[in-house]
């Protein structure tokens, strides 16, 4: 039973999983949408929305926390300068959208496109 377990392991140990999510988030912020499996997209949604909410604050401590979780410098700069200001009118969350697409041909894994929602 999965009582009080809120994260998926994604077949990786903890530090590898966090680096993978940081890289996926950097790709999402740089490209505005990426194609990945549904399971990864659902985990990335939680991770990326917390980073965007943190970036909306814009303090030096927020910048340090974001850089710790997502070491890609160009993505962090874009997050603070372009992406976070678009979402100032939003509540905390609701910045991403997941759209399911056709299964992957090689192994039949369910695929999805995760994209940033346009700001209000």
C-alpha positions in Angstrom: 0.0 0.0 0.0 1.1 3.5 -0.7 0.0 5.2 2.5 1.6 8.7 2.8 3.9 8.2 -0.3 3.6 11.3 -2.5 6.3 10.9 -5.1 7.1 8.4 -7.8 10.6 6.8 -7.9 10.8 6.7 -11.7 13.2 3.8 -11.5 16.0 6.0 -10.1 17.6 6.6 -6.7 16.9 9.9 -5.0 19.8 12.1 -6.2 19.6 10.9 -9.8 15.8 11.5 -9.8 16.3 15.1 -8.6 18.9 15.8 -11.2 16.7 14.4 -13.9 13.7 16.5 -12.8 16.0 19.6 -12.7 17.1 18.9 -16.3 13.5 18.3 -17.4 12.5 21.6 -15.8 15.4 23.4 -17.5 14.3 22.0 -20.9 10.7 23.0 -20.2 11.7 26.6 -19.3 14.0 27.0 -22.2 11.6 25.4 -24.8 8.2 26.2 -23.3 7.1 22.6 -24.0 8.6 19.1 -24.0 7.5 15.6 -24.9 8.1 12.9 -22.3 6.2 10.0 -20.7 3.0 10.7 -18.7 4.6 9.6 -15.4 7.6 11.9 -15.8 5.3 14.7 -16.9 3.2 14.4 -13.8 6.2 14.5 -11.5 7.7 17.4 -13.5 4.5 19.4 -13.1 4.8 19.4 -9.4 8.6 20.2 -9.5 8.3 22.9 -12.1 5.3 24.7 -10.5 7.1 24.9 -7.2 10.1 26.5 -8.9 7.9 29.0 -10.7 6.1 29.9 -7.5 9.4 30.4 -5.8 10.7 32.5 -8.7 7.7 34.8 -8.4 9.1 36.1 -5.1 12.3 37.1 -6.8 14.4 37.5 -3.6 18.1 36.5 -3.4 17.1 33.5 -1.2 14.5 32.4 -3.9 17.3 32.6 -6.5 19.6 30.4 -4.4 17.0 27.8 -3.8 16.0 27.6 -7.5 19.7 27.4 -8.6 20.2 24.6 -6.0 17.3 22.6 -7.4 18.0 23.4 -11.1 21.7 24.1 -11.8 21.2 25.1 -15.4 22.1 28.8 -15.4 20.4 29.9 -18.6 17.1 28.3 -17.6 17.2 29.9 -14.2 17.8 33.3 -15.7 14.9 32.9 -18.1 12.7 31.7 -15.3 13.3 34.8 -13.2 13.4 37.3 -16.1 10.7 36.1 -18.5 8.6 33.3 -17.1 7.9 34.3 -13.5 6.6 37.8 -14.3 4.0 36.3 -16.6 2.4 34.4 -13.7 2.2 37.1 -11.1 -1.6 37.3 -11.5 -2.0 33.5 -11.1 -2.6 31.8 -7.8 0.0 29.4 -6.6 0.0 26.7 -9.3 -1.7 26.1 -12.6 1.3 27.1 -14.7 1.6 23.9 -16.7 -0.6 21.8 -18.9 -0.2 18.1 -19.7 -1.7 16.8 -23.0 -1.5 13.0 -23.7 -0.4 12.0 -27.1 0.0 8.6 -29.0 2.1 5.9 -27.3 5.8 5.6 -28.1 6.4 3.2 -31.0 9.4 1.4 -29.5 7.9 0.2 -26.2 4.3 1.5 -26.2 4.9 3.8 -23.3 2.1 6.4 -22.9 3.5 9.8 -24.0 2.5 13.4 -23.1 3.4 16.9 -24.0 3.9 19.2 -20.9 3.8 22.9 -21.7 3.7 26.2 -19.9 0.3 27.9 -19.9 0.1 31.4 -21.4 0.1 34.1 -18.7 -3.1 36.2 -18.1 
